[in-house]
Amino acid sequence: MQSKEWTVHIYISEDDADKRTLARAVLSAQDSEWHESVGIARRNPDDRAVPEIGDELAAGRALMDLADKLLGDAAEDVARLSGPLEAR
């Protein structure tokens, strides 16, 4: 069986006032970038600053977007490759 490795790097940055967190998820396969997604979290000004929560929300949103892109790729491939052999 062939083994493959895909790598996801998540880069997180926060603004100086800790009101906004941005996470960038980059999927790499076979030594090349394949997809990139971004997630953003904003803190309500009335809430106390807990940076870990912003990190989790922003990273989770970036990963959800990345998952949607991969599922979209798969759906397009299935649609393109389904049907009679002559049509391919």
N, C-alpha and C positions, 0 to 999 in steps of 0.2 A: 504494500500500500504506500502511495506517495504521501509525503508529509509537506504541509505548507505552513508558512508563518506570516501572519498579518500583525502589524503593530499599530497601536493607537497611542499617540502622545497627546496629553492634555496640558495646555499652557494656560495658566490662570493669572489674571492681573486685576488689581483693585485700584480705584482712584484714591487720591490722597485723603479724601474725606470719608472713605469707607462707605460710600453710598451706592456704589455701582461696582459689580464684579463681572468680568468678561472671561469666558472660557473658550478656548479654541481647541477643538479635537481634530487631529490629523491622522488619517488612516493611511498607512504605507503598506504596499504589497510588492514583493520582488524588487526592493530597493528604489521604488518610485512612489511619490505621493499619488494617492488615488482619489481621496475625497477629503474635504475640509468642511467643518461645520462650526458654528458659533452659537454660544448660549450666553444669555445676559440675565443677571439678577440685580434687582434694585431694592435697596432697603427703605422701608417706610421711615420717614423722618421721626416718627413717634416711637419707633422701636429702638432698643439699645443695640449697639454694634456687636455682632457675633460673626466675625469673618468666616468661620467654618460653614455657617449656614449659607452664606452667599456663594462660597466655593462649591458646595454640594448642589445648590440649585442651578448655578450656571453650568457646571460640568454635566449634570444630569440632562439639562436642556440641550447641550451640544451633542451628547451621546444619543439622545432621542432623535435629533435631526439627522445624525449620521446613520442611525438605523433606518430611518425613513428613506434616505438616499439609497442604501443598499437594497432594501425591499423594492424600491422603484426600478433599480437596475435589473433585479431578478425578474420582475414582472415584464419589463421590456424584452429581456432575453427570451422568456417563455413565449411571449406573443410573437416575436420574430421567428422563433424556431419551431413553433407548432404549425400544424396543418400538413397537407400532403408533401411528400418528398420533392415532387416536381416544382412546387412553389418556392422551395428554398433555394 
